[in-house]
Structures are given as C-alpha cells and as structure tokens.
Amino acid sequence: MLLIEAGISLSILTFIGLILLKLSLNILTPRQWGLQQTLTDAYMTYERAYAERTPFENLLASDSPWPAFPATRESSVEIGRLPGNTQILGTVTRTRFPNSNNYPIDGGVGTVSTNPAAMKVWKIQSVMTYTVGNRRYAKSRTILRAQ
C-alpha cells in the first residue's frame, strides 16, 4: 500500500512540476518580445544618427547608402543577440526622395521664385524588416536633410 501511495504522490508532483514549467515558459515569451523591440528600436536610432551625420557630398553621391528613389539599397544586418547567443537578423532598405521644391537638377520642380535660397531638401528613409517566429515586422525612420 505504501508503494502505491508513493507512486501517486510522485505522479502528482510530476504533474505540478510540468504545469509550473509551462507557466514559466509563458512568462519568458513576452520578455523576449520586449527585448526584441528594444533591440530593433536601438538599431533604428543608429540608422537615424547615420543618416544625420552623413555629409551631403556622400549622401548625393552615386554610391550613396541612400540611392535616389525608385532605386533602393538593401543590406542584411545583425540587430542584436538574445540570451543564449541567438541572433536577431534584419534587412535594412534605404532610399531618398527629393523635395518637390528643389530645383530640377536636384530632382524637384522648383524655380527661383518658389525657392529663392536654392535649398536642397531630401527625405531620407530607412526601413528595417525582421522576422519573429512566423510573423514579419517592419520599422521605419524618415529624416529630413536640408542644405
């Protein structure tokens, strides 16, 4: 009889242990989601800083990291690592758009009367796409640069 009681007790403890393990795994999933959001936001902050510090000569060059729309430049990046050394990879797509008030040589339709200061204004856009599980997500940053 003692052996039967011990077996039932071990079965109940095993069942409770499995339930607690399942609950602890459910708690970890939102934490990883929050960590991934933090990492992707941090990378997009880097993209913004990169776009703001790039000199205009490099920004408008033929080998610019942000080619003129409709051309785009894609690059694969490591956004960060999760606990357990798991990589989070993403793809950054970059392009730039001229302001419509730019002179025609700069991609706009502006004239001396509409743009007397000869300002060159560009909208620089970076879009990062990444996958978590089976879902695909995108984050973007748009920066206005003027010269």
N, C-alpha and C positions, 0 to 999 in steps of 0.2 A: 504494500500500500504506500509506503514511504517513497518508493521509486516512482510510482505513478504521480504522486503529488509534486515531486521534484521535477519530473518531466513537464507537467502542466505549468509549473512556475517558470521554468526556463522558456517554454513556448510563449508565455505571456510577456516575459521580459524581452524576448527577441522581437516580438510584435511591437512593443512600445519603443524599443530601440530603432526599429525601421521607420516608424512614424516620425520620431524625433529627427532622424537623419533626413527624411523627406522634407520636413519643415525647415531645417537649417539650409537645405539647398534652395528652397523657395525664397529664403531671406537673402541669399547671395546674389541671385539674378538681378534684382533692382540695383544693388550696389555696383555690379559690373556695368549696367546701363548708365548709371550716373558717372562712373569713371570714364566710359567711352565718350559721353557727351563733353566731359571736361577736357579730355584729350583732343577731340575734334575742334572744340572752341579755341583751345590754345593754339592749335595749328593754324586756324583761320586768323588768329591775331598775328601770327608770324607772317601770313600772306599779306595782311594789311600793311604791316610795317615794311615788308619787302617792296610793296607797290609804292609806298610813300617815300622811301629812301632812294629808289632807282632814279638816277639822273635822267633828265628829259632826252638827252642825246641817245642813251641806251634804250629808253622807252620807245622812241620813234624809229630806232634802227631796224634794218631788215631782219636781223637775228634777235629781235626783242623777245623777252619772255612772254609778252602780251602782243601777239600779232594783231593787225587791224582786222576787224570783223569784215567778212564772214569767216576768215581763217581763224583757227584755234590751235593751241598748243597743249597737248596732254602730257602729263608726267605721273608716273607711279611714285607714291611716297609712303614711307612708314610713319604713320601718325603717332604711334607710341606702342607701348607694351603693357599688357595686362599682367596681373600676378600669375606666376607660373611661366613667365617669359613668352607669352602668347602675343604674337604681332598683330597690330591693327593696321591694315593696309588700306590705302585710298588712292583715288585718281583725281588729280587737280587739272581742271581745264581752264585755260586763261585766254582772254581776248580783250580788245579795247575798242571803244566806239568814239568817233569824233562828235563833238557838239555841232548841231546844225548851224550855229552862228560862226563857226570857224570859216576862214577863207577857203575857197575851192581847192587851193593847193594843199590844205590841211584836212580835206575831207568834208567840208561844210559848204554852205551856200551863202555865207555872209558877205557883206560888202563893206566898203569904207564907211558908209553912213550907219550901218547896223552894228559894226564892230570897229569903232574908230581907234581903239587901243591895240588892235591887231592881236587880241588874246587868242591863245590856243588852249582849248579846254578838251580834255579827254576823260571819258568814263572808263575806268579800268575794272574788269570783272574777273574774279576767281571763283570757280565752282568746284567744290570737293564732293565726290561721291564715294560712299563706303558701304559695306555690307555688314549687317549684324544678323546672324542666323540666316534666315531666308529672305529677309527684307533689305531693300536697298534705300539708302538715305542720301540726301544732298544738303549741303550748306553752302551759302554763297556770301561773298563780300564784294561790295562795289565802292570804289574810291574815285572821287573827282580830283583830277590834277589840272592845274592851270599854269600857263606860262605867259 
